[in-house]
Amino acid sequence: MIETVGVRRQNLSRILRRVHLQGPQSRAALTEATGLNRSTIADLVAELVAQGLVEERAPDPSRRVGRPSPVVSVDPRIAAIAVNPEVDAVELAAVRLDQSIVARARIEVAHLVTPEETARLTAERIAQWRRGTLRGDRLVAVGVAVPGLVRATDGLVRRAPHLEWTDAPLRELVEDATGLPVTVGNDATLGALAEHLYGAARGVDDVIYLNGGASGIGGGLIVQGRAVHGAAGYAGEFGQSRPGIGTDADRRVPGGVLEDEVSRARLLQALGRASADDTTLWELVSTASDPAVDIELGRQRRILATALANAVDVLNPSAIVLGGFLTIVAGDLGELVAEVRAQTMPASAEHLEIRSAELRADRLLIGAAESAFAPLLASPLG
């Protein structure tokens, strides 16, 4: 059978995506996974090697049983740049196609960073890394995770309220500054993708992901194994929902939304701190002796449980993954599951699990890089 160009491109994508997601694979394993014959796999792998996308090496002699099969892995010199602008810093990382983070930077800012400044800082850091850590690497794209509404069609940041961005042409700005292709997405949506592929939600097809950061609470959805973006890319804004609050004593903002009530800033205020990263925040909460901290944690946990219960009744997920400061608010996950189940229809939460994000501080950067790699994985020949 003659392989058409379209089918060949699809098969090249299948192989590259598999070794990207699953790690090194023998040719025999690729044959079994794809259903293609050995000669076709050998031909496809040879083309990916010629394109500088994968490498082949001899099999491990200690594991050789029967006919040896070469091992295929992604070329470690292929990398993407991940960027996450926040209210207190711009975080950047160089992420290789094998998912390793080989360089990272956190550029703290004492003001709200602008889209133009984000583009400039990204270009400057890339130039610096190209002279050092990334010398000889092939940079394929930049992925930006933004705490706001991002239009899917063109990467326009419609609104990032905490950054005070409105209709910011971020993709254009970063492309012009770096000379690289750029993808832009909502930070929580990209966090959900990362946790689904590599973290706490790996292998789970129906997931609600909530991320708590300095800019508030965002969310992402995986339904039947696919990310849900909505009509224009704005799905998952759980932080803008209005949960029921059982007592007036728990309410801080009349008519407020979830992120007004479940708030990193309010938790820091109870601790008497102006700022702290998630690791420091966890340590501060763990060692706090002021009863006000426990009172604030309890208040936020009750409101979070109600918000999650509402989401469970609507979406019936298998798992909820919590990232950022929400893992601190959640406390004992078994107790939180019980609080959620007490407020849902019994069948909806019957098999529900609540998990902490496994990728922790890397989740948004890994998700942004995955977005940057997507065009290459979909069409390895360009």
N, C-alpha and C positions, 0 to 999 in steps of 0.2 A: 504494500500500500504506500502510495506517495504521500509524504507528510506535507500538508499545506503550510504556507508561511504563518497563518494565524494559529494553527495548532502547534507549530514549532515554538512560536513565541510563548504560547500558554504553557508548554511543557518546560521551557527554560525558566519561566516564572515559578512553576511548581517546585522545581529542584532548588533554585536559589532561595525561595521562601522557606523551604523545609530546612535547609542547613542553617539558615539565619535563625529560625525559631527553635529548632531542635538541637542545634549543635552539629558537630562532625558526624557524618553518616557514611557507611561503606556503600560502594556501588550496589552491592547485593541488597542492602536495606532500602536504597532508593528504588531499585527494581521492584521489590515487594510492595513498597508504599505507593508507587505510582501505577503499577500494573503494566509498565512499559517493558519491552524486552531488553536484554543486556546490551546488545549492540546499539540500540537507540540511546540508552542511558550513557554509554561510553561516548557516543557522538555528541550528545547534549553537554555533557560535562566538559569535553574537550573544547567546545565553543565558549563555555563560561570561563574556562581557564584562559583561553586566548583573549577574552575581553577583560581579563584581570579581575574577575569577580569572585572566583573560587580558586582553591589550591587542591592538589592531589598529593597524597603521600602514601608510602607503602604501609600495608597493614601491620599491626602490632604482632610480632612473631610469637609472643607468649599466648596470644589468643587465636592463633591460626588453627582452624579446624576445617579440613577439606580444602577446596580451591580458594586461594587467597584473593581478597577483593580490596582494591585501593580505597582509601578513606578520603572523602570529599569534605572540605570545610571552606567557609567564607575567607576571602583574602583579608587579613587583619589590617591592611593598609587603607581600607575604605572607611571613611568616617563622615559623620554629620555633626553639625554644631547645634546644640540645644540652648534655648534662651528662655528665661522666665523673668520678666519684669514685675516687680512687686512694689508696694508703697515704701519699703525701707531699703530695698536693694535690687540689683539686677544680677541674677545667677546665670552662669554660662557653663557649658560642659562640652567637651569633645567626646563623642560616643562612637565607637567603632561598630562595624556591621556584626561583630560577634558579641555585641551588647556590653563590652567592657568600656568603662569610663576612664579615659587616659589623661584627661586634663580637666580641671574645673576652676572656677573663680566665682567669688561673691564680691561684687562691687557695691559697697554700702553707699547710700545717698542720704543727704540730710534734707532733701526736698522731693517733691513728686517728680519722678523721671518723666520726660516727654517722649513721644514716639521718635522724634528726631535724635534725641540723646540716646535712646535705646539702640537705634541703628548705628550711631557713631561708636558707642561703646562696644557693640558686637564686632564691627569692622576692625577696631583697634586691637581687640583681644585675638581675633583670628590672625591678624598680621603678626602679632607677638608669638602665638603658638606655631605659626608656619616657620618661624625662624628657629624654633626649638623643638618642642615635643612632637609636633606634627610635620616636621621636615620629612619629605618623601611620601607623606600620606596623600591620598586622593580624597578631597572634600567634595561630596556630591550635592549637599544642600544644607540649608539652615531651617530648623523648625522652632517656632516661637509659641510658647504656651502663655496665653494672656488671661488674666482674671477679669473677664468681661464677655460681652456678646460679640461674636465674630461671624461675619457673613461668610457662608461656606463657599460661595461662588468666586470671590475675589480677595478674601483675606482682609476685608475692611473691618476694622474694629468699630462697630456701631456705637458701643457704649461700654466703657470700663469705668464705672462710677468712682471707685476708690482712687484710681489714677487720674481721674478727671479728664479722660480721653473721650472724644465724641467724633465719630466718622473719621477715624485716623487711618490713612492708607499705609498701614504698617508694612504690608508685604512689599509694596513699591519702594518704600524708604530703605528697608533692609537689603533688598535686591540691588538698589542703586549704590548703597554703601559698600557691599561686600562683593558684588559681581557674581553671586551664587543664586541658584533657584531657592525660593523661600516658601514654606508653608506656615500658615498661622491658624491656630485653633484655640478653643477655650481650654483653660488649664485643667479643669476638673474632667472634661471629656477626654483629654489626653491622659490624665491620671488613671481614669477608668480603663482605657485601652491598655496601658502599661500593666496594671494589676491583673487584667484579664489574660494577657499574653504570658506574663512572667512572674506574677506575684500571688497574692492571696486568693484571687478569683480564677487562677489557671484551671482550666477544665470545667468551669462552671458557666453555663449558657445563659442564665437569667440573673442579672446582678444589678443592684443599685450601689453606686459609689458616691460617697459624700466626702468632699475635701474641705477642711477648715484651715484657712490661711489668714495672713495679715489683712487681706482684702475682703474677708467674709467667708461665706460658704457657697461652694459651687457643687454641681453634681454631674454624674454621667450615668448612662444607662447602657447595659448590654442585654439585648432581648434575643433569645434563640441564637446566641453566639455572635450577634452582629451589634455593632455600636449604633445607637439611635441618635440621630442629629436633629430631627425635626425638619419642617419644610424649608427653613432658611439657615439652619445650623444652630438654633438657639435653645434646643431641648436641654433639660436637666437643671434648670435654675431653681433648685430646691431652696436655696437661701432666700428667695423672694416669696416663698409660700408663707401663709399665715396660720401657724398651728394653733389649735385650741390650747389655752392656758387655764389650768384648773382653778387657780386662785389669783385674786388681784395682787396679793403679796408677791407673787412670782413675776409679775409683769413690770418691765422697766420702761417700755416705750408704748404709750397708748396707740393702738392700731399698727404696731410695728410688725416687721416680718421676722422670719426665723433668725437671720443673721444679726438682727438688732438685739435679740435676746440671748442667743447662744453665740458668744462673742469672745474672741481671743483677747481683745482689748479690755473687756470687763474682767476676765480672769487675771490679766496682768495687773489691773487696777487693784484687785483684791490682794495681790501679792506685793503691792507697793512698787511695781516695776514699770518702766516706760516701754521697754522692749526686751525681747529675748527670742532666740531661735527655739525650735521645737525641742531639741535635746535639753537645752538649759531650762526651758519651761517645765519639762517633765521632772527634772531634778528639783526645781523650786517647789513644785506641787508635792512631790514625794517627801520633802523635808519640812514642809510648812507646819508651823505650830499654831498659827493664828486661826481661831475658829471661823473667822470670816471667809477663809479660803474654802473650807468644807461646805459652808452654807452656800457659797456661790456655785461650787461644783454641783451640789445637789439640785439647786434651782435649774441650772443649765441642763443637767441630765434629765430631769423630769420633762422639760420642754422638748428636748431632743427625742426622747422616747415617744412622745405624742406625735411629733412630726414623722418619725420613722413608721409608726403604726399607720398613719394616713397613707404613706407611700406603699406600704405592704398591702393594704386593702385594695389599692388601685392597680398595682403592678404584679403582685404575687411572685416576688423573686425567690430564688433558692438561697441567695446570700446577699447580705449588705456588707460592704467594705467601707471602713472609716479611715480617713487619712488626716494628717496634720494634727492640729490641737484637738480635734474631735476624739482621737484615741485617748486623750487625757480625760476629757469630759466623760467619756463612756465608762471608764473605770472597769469594774468586773463585767466582762462581756456576757457571762451567764446570767447575771442579775439584770442586765439591760435587755436581753432577749425575753426574760420573764415579764419585764415592764411593758415591752412592746406587745407581746402576746396577750397581755391583759386588756389591751385596748383595740385588738383587731378581731375580725371574724375568725373563729377557731381554725377553720380549714385553711385560711390564707397564710397563716404563720405556722402551720403544723410542722413543717420541716425546715423552718427558717434557721439560718446561721448568721451570726454577726461576727465579722473578722476584722482585725486590724490590718491596715495596709502593710505588706511585707517589704515593699521597696523603699518605704520611709522617705527620707529626704531626696531620694533619687527618682521618685515616681513621676514627677512632672517633667523632669529632664529626659528620662527614658521615653516617656510618651511623646514628647516633642521630637526626639530623634526618630522614633518610629514613624511619625508623620512625615518627617523629612526623607526617610528611606522609602516610603510607600511608592512613589513613582518608579524608582529603580527596581523594586521588587515586582511591580506589576508588569514592567516592560524592560527587561535587562538589556536589550539591545538599543533602547532609547526610542 
